[in-house]
Amino acid sequence: QVQLVESGGGLVQAGGSLRLSCAASGDGFSIGTMAWSRQAPGKQRELVARINSDSSTNYVDSVKGRFSISRDNAKNTVYLQMNNLKPEDTAVYYCWCTATRLHWTYTPWGQGTQVTVSS
């Protein structure tokens, strides 16, 4: 099994910044894509940003130019730098990844970290 441990959420005023971190651990697994999704109250969970093993990235349109995803492969850690935060960014942010061992791949998720942006 792979465990994902997130950190860095909190309360920030609009226009502020936060940096989320997520460390993946699990013996015998190789980590591929790493990503962040979020879920606001009453809304569906949405993919925010994804970084593949070749470091290519994808972002949802609403965060382009404000959020930046990066990873440290040596530490199996993914980061989400969030700048110019807006109240509509308020959500629980979840880290996930693809984890492969032998010929089996699955997608573990973290427990989530709350991000609240006040106006």
N, C-alpha and C positions, 0 to 999 in steps of 0.2 A: 504494500500500500504506500501511496505517496501522501504526505501531509503538507498542507499549505498554511503558512502562518502569516497573516497580514498585520500591518501596523501603519500608523501615520494619519489616521482619520482624526476628525475633531470639528470644532466650531470655528468658523472664520467669517469675517465680514466680506461683503461683496467687493470684488477687486483684489482680494488677498490671494495667497498661494498656500498650497499644501503639497506634500510629497508622500505618496503611498509606497510602501514596500511589501513584497511578498516573497518569502523564501520557501522553496520546495525541497522536501527531503524524502528519501525512500531508497533503500538498498536495492541495487540491481536494475533500477529504472533509468532510462534516458529521457530527458525532458526535451520536448519539441517546441511547439507553439506555446507561448505564454500570453496571457491576456487579462484584461479587466472588463467586467460587466457591471452594470448598476441597476438598481431597482428603486424607484421612488414610490411613495405610498399611492396605491390605487392605479399604478401603471405596470406595464409589462417590463420584464427584465430586458435590458438592451446591451448589446456589445458596445463598449466605449472605445477600446483600443486593443490592438493585437500586434504582437511582434513574433515573427516566425524564426526558425532556427538559423536562417540566412540573414537575419536582422532586417528583413523587409517589414514594413509596418502598414497598418490600416487604422483609420480613425472614423468614428461616426462624424457626420458633417457638423453637428452642433459644437464639437470641441476642437475642430481643426484650427490651428494657429494659437490655441490656448493650452492644450495638453500635449505632453510628450512622453512616449513610452520608451523605455530602454531596459537592457538586461545585462546581467553579469553571469556569463555562462559558468565561470569557475565556482560561483556560489549558488547557481541555480536560483537566482533572485531576479525578480522583475520589479521595475519602478514605474510609477506614474507621477510625473511632475505636472501639477495642475496650477496654472496661472490665470489671473483675471477671472476668478471664480464668480459665478452668478448664482442667484437664489435657485434657479432651475437646475443647478448641478446637485442640489441636495438630494441625497439618496444613500442607500447602503451599497457600498462598492465591494464587489466580489472578485477575487483573483481565481483564475483557473489555468490549467495547462493540459497538454497532451503528454501522457507518460507511457513509455513503451518498455516492455521486458519480453525478450524472446520475440514471439510473433503476436503478442497481445498488447493492444493499445486501449487506454481508457482516459477519461477526462475527470480528474479530481477537482473539487472546488474548495476554496477557503470558507471560513465561517462568516466572513463579511466584516466590514468596518464602516461605521457611520460617518458620513461627511455632511455637515450642515452649514449652509451659507446664509447668513443673515443680510437683510437689505438695509 
